[in-house]
Amino acid sequence: PRGIWAKRKGAADLPFWCRIAIARAARTQEHGTAKAGADVMGSLLIYAPVPLFRAADGGFLLEDQACNGLRLWAENFDRVIALMPVETGTPPGTWVPLSRIGPAAARIEIVPLPAAWTLRRFLPALPEARRKIRDAIARSDRIGFAIGGLVGDWGAVAALEAQRMGRPYYIWTDRVESAVTRFAASHAPRWKTRIKARLTHRPMAALERFLIRRAALGLFHGHETFEHYAPFCRNPQLVHDIHLKPEDHLPEAAAAAKQAEAAQGQGPLRVLYVGRADPMKGALDWVEAVAGAVQQGADIEAEWFGAGPDLEAMRARVAALGLQDRLRLPGMVTDRAAVLAALRRAQVFLFCHRTPESPRCLIEALASATPIIGYDGGFARDLIARNGGGLLVPMGDAAALAAALAGLAADRGRVAGLIGRAALDRAGFDDETVFRHRSEIIRAHLPGVE
């Protein structure tokens, strides 16, 4: 019966392809044979927290991957209305004109809301924002909102408005924001940030539970997020969010060649991480793990692509250890082709994530047939559950991670085997597949306007 599989304990442990097949079967059971057209596709309202910036010509700029996400929603629904915050100032380098969406942009309506992360900005903006949100809800067949925050979280405001209007909605989240904030309460570099986190993480957690308990559907990206929120949700669904295209996957022949090269064991073990240099990413743990492996005699060359508050501390630690020739920290790398090339070249993707989240970088590594080696967590464990394309050590145990890394450097045949298994674990992780999967779940399990 519709929705029952998602509520059963252990359903989230089904392989990703099984979850897709079940979602499609549920949709077929409810709707019969799916046909293109407004009677099946309908309109969708979303709140996407990725900020817009104003361009010089008065139009909007949006992050490139968010443009791709809007395009994919429009491929699965007849019309998409997107509530989005607007930031002031200079946009990051990866923000592009909305024209990047392509022809699908004609079926997408952007409803701008002011970015208002302080009470001073939020309270004056609230009445007009509520009016815009209610109008958008009234004009949409199905509605759903990303949440993550407290003051200024328009997704939470939209969910509350949907409750007042008697409209069923879904909640989307890709990490446990209250837990991330709780981590910041003791690890953030600035004392003001730590104090704010201590004051807000508990009410943030209460708001998350309140909204999710009243949602008709929960879409939770990654197993760790699912495990945290599923007990509060009447219909939790484990989904994924990825912006890799099928052609971004390392071709089978190239994956086989990568595996064969690793088996030869020539040269240092190539280690990579791509992400923000931040305490929640375990940036300094990562340096210690690499250093510990080198001290055990491992032949390693390691790189961390990404900037952040811990980058200078990482560089100082590398210099103090005398590892400049083994460990490179180039900072932010904005060239997507260069990042993809590095992922494909790497033989180990080493990570030290400290908070419950679902980082896409692990999926991107598997797509490049690069095994994931790092701290245990529900998300990483689920990604490699089918074929074992990685190794996990206890959370926070940098010494165990160093030992695992040293063991791999000494056993290149094992590295080659992990590369082969990582290539198997990447199946189904492309943008078209995961957005179609989520769209089918929404149509099957979220009541629309008749």
C-alpha positions in Angstrom: 0.0 0.0 0.0 1.0 3.5 -0.7 3.5 5.0 1.7 3.7 1.9 4.0 7.2 0.9 2.8 8.7 4.2 3.9 7.3 3.9 7.5 8.6 0.4 8.1 11.7 0.1 10.2 14.6 -0.7 7.9 13.0 0.6 4.7 15.6 3.2 4.4 18.3 0.5 4.2 17.0 -0.7 0.9 19.4 -0.1 -2.0 18.8 3.2 -3.7 17.6 1.6 -6.9 15.0 -0.4 -5.0 13.7 2.8 -3.4 13.3 4.4 -6.9 11.5 1.3 -8.2 9.1 1.3 -5.2 8.4 5.0 -5.6 7.6 4.5 -9.2 5.3 1.5 -8.4 3.5 3.6 -5.8 2.9 6.4 -8.3 1.7 3.9 -10.9 -0.7 2.4 -8.4 -2.2 5.8 -7.6 -2.2 7.4 -11.0 -2.3 4.6 -13.4 0.0 4.9 -16.4 1.8 8.2 -16.2 1.2 10.6 -19.1 2.7 14.0 -19.8 0.3 16.8 -19.2 -1.0 19.2 -16.6 -3.3 16.5 -15.1 -0.3 14.5 -13.9 2.5 17.0 -13.6 0.8 20.0 -12.0 2.5 23.0 -10.4 5.0 22.9 -7.5 5.9 25.6 -5.0 9.3 25.3 -3.3 11.4 27.4 -0.9 15.1 27.2 -1.9 17.4 28.9 0.6 20.2 29.5 -2.0 20.4 33.3 -2.2 19.8 35.4 -5.2 21.9 38.5 -6.0 21.0 41.5 -8.2 22.9 41.7 -11.5 23.9 45.1 -13.0 21.1 44.8 -15.5 18.5 44.5 -12.7 18.0 40.7 -13.2 19.0 38.0 -10.7 22.1 35.9 -10.4 21.9 32.5 -8.8 24.4 29.8 -8.0 25.1 27.5 -11.0 23.9 24.3 -9.3 20.8 25.9 -8.0 20.0 26.9 -11.6 20.4 23.3 -12.6 18.0 22.3 -9.7 15.3 24.7 -10.9 15.7 23.3 -14.5 15.2 19.8 -13.2 12.1 20.7 -11.1 10.7 22.3 -14.3 11.3 19.1 -16.2 9.2 17.2 -13.7 6.4 19.7 -13.1 4.4 21.9 -15.5 5.1 25.0 -13.5 7.5 25.8 -10.7 7.2 28.8 -8.2 10.4 29.3 -6.2 10.5 31.4 -3.1 14.1 32.6 -2.7 16.0 35.0 -0.5 17.8 38.0 -2.0 21.2 39.1 -0.6 22.9 42.4 -1.1 26.5 42.9 -2.0 28.9 41.2 -4.4 27.8 37.7 -5.5 30.3 34.8 -5.3 32.1 33.8 -8.5 29.9 30.8 -9.2 26.7 32.9 -9.4 25.3 33.1 -13.0 22.3 34.8 -14.7 19.0 32.9 -14.5 19.2 32.5 -18.3 21.6 29.6 -17.5 18.5 27.6 -16.7 17.6 27.4 -20.4 14.2 27.1 -22.0 12.7 25.7 -18.8 13.0 29.2 -17.3 9.8 30.2 -19.1 7.9 27.9 -16.7 9.6 29.0 -13.5 8.5 32.0 -11.4 10.9 33.5 -8.9 9.3 35.1 -5.8 12.1 37.1 -4.2 12.1 37.5 -0.4 14.6 39.6 1.5 17.5 37.9 3.3 16.7 38.7 6.9 18.8 36.7 9.3 18.5 39.2 12.2 15.4 40.3 14.1 16.1 43.9 13.0 15.6 42.9 9.4 13.2 40.0 9.8 10.4 41.6 11.8 9.8 44.6 9.4 10.0 42.2 6.4 7.6 39.6 7.8 4.2 41.1 6.9 5.0 41.6 3.2 6.8 38.2 3.0 3.8 36.4 4.5 1.5 38.0 1.9 3.8 36.9 -0.9 4.1 33.4 0.5 0.3 33.0 1.0 -0.3 34.1 -2.6 2.2 31.6 -3.9 0.7 28.8 -1.9 -2.8 29.6 -3.2 -1.5 29.4 -6.8 0.3 26.0 -6.4 -0.9 22.4 -6.7 1.7 21.0 -4.4 4.0 22.8 -1.9 7.2 22.1 0.0 9.9 23.9 1.8 13.5 23.6 2.8 14.1 24.5 6.4 17.2 25.2 8.4 17.6 28.0 10.8 15.5 30.2 13.1 15.2 33.9 12.6 14.9 34.6 8.9 14.1 31.1 7.8 11.4 31.8 5.2 11.0 28.0 4.7 9.7 27.7 8.3 7.5 30.8 7.9 6.0 29.2 4.7 5.3 25.9 6.5 3.5 27.8 9.2 1.4 29.7 6.6 0.6 26.4 4.9 -0.7 25.1 8.2 -2.9 28.2 8.7 -4.3 27.7 5.1 -5.0 24.0 5.7 -2.6 22.9 2.9 -0.5 19.7 3.2 3.2 20.3 2.6 6.5 18.5 2.5 9.7 19.4 4.4 13.1 19.1 2.7 16.4 19.1 4.6 19.9 17.9 3.8 21.4 18.2 7.2 20.4 18.5 10.9 20.8 22.3 11.2 20.2 22.4 14.9 23.0 19.8 15.5 25.3 21.7 13.2 24.6 24.8 15.3 25.1 22.9 18.5 28.5 21.9 17.2 29.3 25.5 16.5 28.5 26.4 20.1 31.7 24.8 21.2 33.9 24.9 18.0 33.2 28.1 16.2 36.3 30.4 16.0 34.5 33.6 17.0 33.1 33.9 20.5 30.0 35.8 19.3 29.2 32.9 17.0 29.6 30.5 19.9 27.3 32.5 22.2 24.6 32.8 19.4 24.8 29.1 18.7 24.3 28.2 22.4 21.2 30.4 22.6 19.6 29.2 19.3 20.3 25.5 18.8 17.6 24.3 21.2 14.7 26.5 19.9 15.9 25.6 16.4 15.6 21.9 17.2 12.1 22.5 18.6 11.0 24.4 15.5 12.4 21.6 13.3 10.3 19.0 15.2 7.2 21.1 15.2 7.2 21.6 11.4 8.2 18.1 10.5 5.5 16.5 12.8 2.9 18.5 10.9 4.2 17.9 7.5 2.4 15.4 5.2 5.7 14.3 3.8 9.4 14.5 4.7 12.1 14.4 2.1 15.4 13.8 3.9 18.7 13.9 1.9 21.0 11.1 3.1 20.7 8.4 5.7 22.0 10.4 8.6 19.5 13.2 8.1 16.7 10.6 7.6 17.7 8.7 10.8 17.4 11.9 12.8 14.1 13.2 11.5 12.2 10.1 10.6 10.8 9.5 14.1 9.1 12.9 14.0 7.5 12.5 10.5 4.3 10.7 9.5 5.8 9.8 6.1 9.6 10.1 5.9 11.3 9.4 2.7 15.1 9.0 2.1 16.2 10.8 -1.0 19.4 12.2 -2.5 20.4 15.6 -3.9 23.2 15.6 -6.4 24.0 17.8 -9.4 26.3 15.4 -11.3 25.2 14.7 -14.8 25.5 11.1 -16.1 28.5 12.2 -18.3 30.3 13.5 -15.2 30.7 9.9 -14.0 34.1 8.4 -14.8 33.6 6.1 -17.9 33.8 2.4 -17.2 37.0 2.0 -19.3 38.7 4.8 -17.4 37.6 3.4 -14.1 39.1 0.0 -15.0 42.3 1.8 -16.0 42.4 3.7 -12.7 42.0 0.4 -10.8 44.8 -1.3 -12.8 47.1 1.7 -12.2 46.4 1.6 -8.5 47.2 -2.1 -8.4 50.7 -1.4 -9.8 51.5 0.6 -6.7 53.8 3.1 -8.4 54.2 6.5 -6.8 52.6 8.0 -3.7 49.0 7.2 -2.7 46.9 10.2 -4.0 44.6 11.6 -1.3 42.0 14.4 -1.8 39.3 16.3 -0.1 37.0 18.9 -1.6 35.1 21.2 0.7 35.1 24.0 3.2 38.0 24.3 5.7 35.8 24.4 8.7 35.6 22.7 12.1 32.5 20.8 11.2 34.4 19.3 8.3 37.2 18.2 10.7 39.8 20.1 8.8 42.5 19.9 11.5 41.7 16.2 12.1 42.3 15.7 8.4 45.8 17.2 8.6 46.5 15.0 11.7 45.3 11.9 9.9 47.6 12.5 6.9 50.5 13.4 9.2 50.0 10.3 11.3 50.0 8.1 8.2 53.2 9.8 6.9 54.8 9.3 10.4 54.0 5.6 10.0 56.1 5.5 6.8 53.2 5.9 4.3 54.1 7.4 0.9 51.3 9.9 0.4 50.5 13.1 -1.5 47.4 14.9 -0.2 45.4 17.9 -1.3 42.5 19.8 0.2 40.5 22.0 -2.2 38.5 24.6 -0.3 38.7 27.8 1.8 37.3 28.6 5.2 38.0 29.7 8.8 40.4 26.8 9.5 42.5 27.2 6.3 45.3 29.3 7.9 45.4 27.0 11.0 45.8 24.0 8.6 48.6 25.7 6.8 50.3 26.6 10.0 50.1 23.0 11.2 51.4 21.6 8.0 54.4 24.0 8.2 55.0 23.1 11.8 55.1 19.4 10.8 57.3 20.1 7.8 54.8 18.4 5.4 54.7 21.1 2.7 56.0 18.6 0.2 53.3 16.1 1.1 50.2 18.1 1.8 49.0 20.9 -0.4 46.3 23.5 0.6 45.6 25.6 -2.5 42.4 27.1 -1.0 39.2 27.6 -3.1 39.3 26.0 -6.6 36.5 27.5 -8.7 37.3 25.7 -11.9 34.8 22.8 -12.0 36.8 21.0 -14.6 39.9 21.1 -12.4 37.9 19.7 -9.4 36.5 16.9 -11.5 40.0 16.0 -12.8 41.3 15.9 -9.3 38.5 13.7 -8.1 39.2 11.3 -11.0 43.0 11.3 -10.3 42.6 10.7 -6.6 42.9 7.2 -5.2 41.4 8.0 -1.8 38.8 10.6 -0.8 39.7 11.3 2.8 37.0 13.0 5.0 36.5 13.9 8.7 33.0 15.2 8.9 31.9 15.9 12.5 28.2 16.8 12.2 25.1 14.9 10.9 24.8 16.1 7.3 24.8 14.6 3.8 27.7 16.1 2.0 27.5 15.7 -1.8 31.3 15.5 -2.1 31.2 11.9 -1.0 28.8 11.0 -3.9 31.0 13.0 -6.3 34.0 11.0 -5.2 32.2 7.7 -5.8 31.1 9.0 -9.2 34.8 9.3 -10.0 35.5 5.7 -8.8 37.3 7.1 -5.8 36.8 5.2 -2.5 35.6 7.3 0.5 37.7 6.9 3.7 36.7 8.7 6.8 34.7 9.0 10.0 31.7 6.7 10.4 28.2 8.2 9.9 24.8 7.1 8.6 25.2 9.0 5.3 28.6 7.5 4.4 27.7 4.1 5.7 24.6 4.0 3.5 26.5 5.1 0.3 28.8 2.2 0.5 26.5 -0.4 2.0 25.9 -2.3 -1.2 29.5 -2.9 -2.4 31.9 -1.5 0.2 33.5 1.3 -1.8 35.2 2.8 1.2 36.5 2.4 4.8 35.0 4.0 7.9 36.6 4.5 11.4 34.9 5.6 14.6 33.8 9.3 14.7 36.6 11.6 15.8 39.4 9.0 15.9 42.0 10.6 13.8 44.6 8.1 14.9 42.5 5.2 13.5 42.1 7.1 10.3 45.8 7.6 10.1 46.3 3.9 10.6 43.8 3.0 7.9 45.5 5.4 5.5 48.9 4.0 6.2 47.5 0.5 5.7 46.2 1.4 2.3 49.5 3.1 1.2 51.2 -0.2 2.0 48.6 -2.4 0.3 47.9 -1.0 -3.2 46.0 -4.2 -4.2 43.5 -3.3 -1.5 43.3 0.2 -2.9 42.6 -1.2 -6.3 39.8 -3.3 -4.9 38.2 -0.4 -3.2 38.3 1.6 -6.5 36.4 -1.2 -8.2 33.8 -1.3 -5.5 33.5 2.5 -5.4 32.7 2.4 -9.1 29.8 0.0 -8.3 28.5 2.1 -5.4 28.0 5.2 -7.7 25.0 3.7 -9.6 21.9 5.9 -9.7 23.7 9.0 -8.5 23.0 11.6 -11.2 20.9 14.7 -11.2 18.2 13.5 -13.6 17.6 10.3 -11.7 17.5 11.8 -8.2 15.2 14.7 -9.2 12.8 12.4 -11.0 12.8 10.1 -7.9 11.9 13.0 -5.6 9.3 14.3 -8.0 7.6 10.9 -8.2 7.5 10.7 -4.4 5.9 14.1 -4.2 3.2 13.3 -6.7 2.5 9.9 -5.1 2.5 10.9 -1.4 1.6 14.6 -1.2 -2.1 15.5 -1.9 -2.5 18.2 -4.5 -5.2 20.7 -5.2 -8.1 19.0 -7.1 
